[in-house]
Amino acid sequence: MHNFKNSKGKKGFITWKIDLSKAYDRLNWNFIKHVLVELRLPVDLVRLIKSCVTIVRYQLCVNGELTTPFVHLNGIRQVVNFEKSAIYCSPNTCKELAKEISYICGSPLTNNLGKYLGMLLLHSRVTKATYESLVDKVKHRLASWKGKFLSLAGRATFIQAVTASIPIYAMQTTKLPATVCDDLDKLNRNFFWGGGEKKQKIHLCQ
């Protein structure tokens, strides 16, 4: 996304973020097989694709007991949701061409692709503002608990099990700014020692 934003010259770039909607029962497996055959795919490949689609088995839990496994004859689980999909073009892409591509694909143009698997798709340099929502999420979790009703052991357990785990997912893909990490640590320290924005308490240990 950073390269897209800073691309120059006559050659523009485009990315299509595709949203998949679940469709368990919209396509018949025999229909899928006929389409693949009409596309003149090798017989072995068609057989392999069909086997991957049809190996799914289902069981229902009734009164705590599982029923006998069963199968159905439809569904490939995913089809594209064009309305929720989005197209992002580099600034040097011809506007008319971008609109035409959007019309052909059936997906709207956007200046921000939002999130993928819960993580922001970064379009520019990472700053403290980029992860304000992460800090706000920790604040919200802490605000919903009254620390004064918990012992120190209870507060420590809550921090380790809840608030300290919130940024871990983001840290797996991005190096968070030091200022964001400091803010998160400060929130946890204030909660642990019983302080806050309006009432400061001495932290016996950092």
GINOR-V23861 format. One record per pair of residues at least 24 apart in sequence whose ideal C-beta (glycine too) atoms are under 7 Angstrom apart, sorted by the first residue. I is the first residue (numbers start at 1). GAP is how many residues later the second one is. D is the distance in Angstrom with one decimal. If there is no record, write none. Layout:
i=[I I]
gap=[GAP GAP]
d=[D D]
//
This chain:
i=[1 1 1 2 2 4 4 5 5 5 5 7 7 8 9 12 12 12 12 12 13 13 14 14 14 14 15 16 16 16 16 17 17 17 18 18 19 19 19 20 20 20 20 21 21 22 22 23 23 23 24 24 25 25 26 26 26 27 27 27 28 28 29 29 29 29 32 82 82 86 86 88 118 119 119 126 126 127 128 128 128 131 131 131 134 134 134 134 135 135 135 137 138 138 138 138 139 142 142 147 147 148 155 155 156 159 159 159 163 164]
gap=[120 121 122 120 122 84 86 85 86 118 119 83 85 84 83 77 78 80 81 82 77 80 73 75 79 87 73 69 71 89 91 68 69 96 62 67 62 65 66 58 59 60 61 58 60 55 56 52 55 56 51 53 49 50 48 49 53 47 48 49 45 46 24 25 44 45 44 24 25 24 27 25 51 51 54 48 51 50 49 51 52 39 45 49 32 33 36 46 45 48 49 29 25 28 46 49 48 45 49 44 47 46 36 37 36 29 32 33 25 24]
d=[5.8 5.8 4.5 6.9 6.7 6.9 4.4 7.0 6.8 5.8 6.5 4.3 5.6 5.9 6.4 6.2 5.0 5.0 3.0 6.7 4.3 6.9 6.5 5.0 6.4 6.4 5.1 6.7 5.3 6.4 6.7 6.0 4.9 4.9 5.5 4.9 4.5 3.9 4.8 4.3 7.0 6.3 6.5 6.1 3.9 6.5 6.7 6.6 6.8 4.7 4.2 6.4 4.4 5.1 6.9 6.9 6.8 6.2 6.4 5.4 6.3 5.3 6.1 6.0 5.7 6.7 6.7 4.0 5.2 4.3 6.0 5.2 6.7 6.4 5.7 6.8 6.3 6.7 5.3 4.7 5.8 6.9 6.1 4.9 7.0 5.8 6.1 6.8 6.5 5.1 6.4 5.9 5.1 5.6 5.9 5.4 6.3 6.1 5.0 5.2 5.8 6.4 6.2 4.9 6.5 5.0 6.7 6.2 5.7 6.6]
//
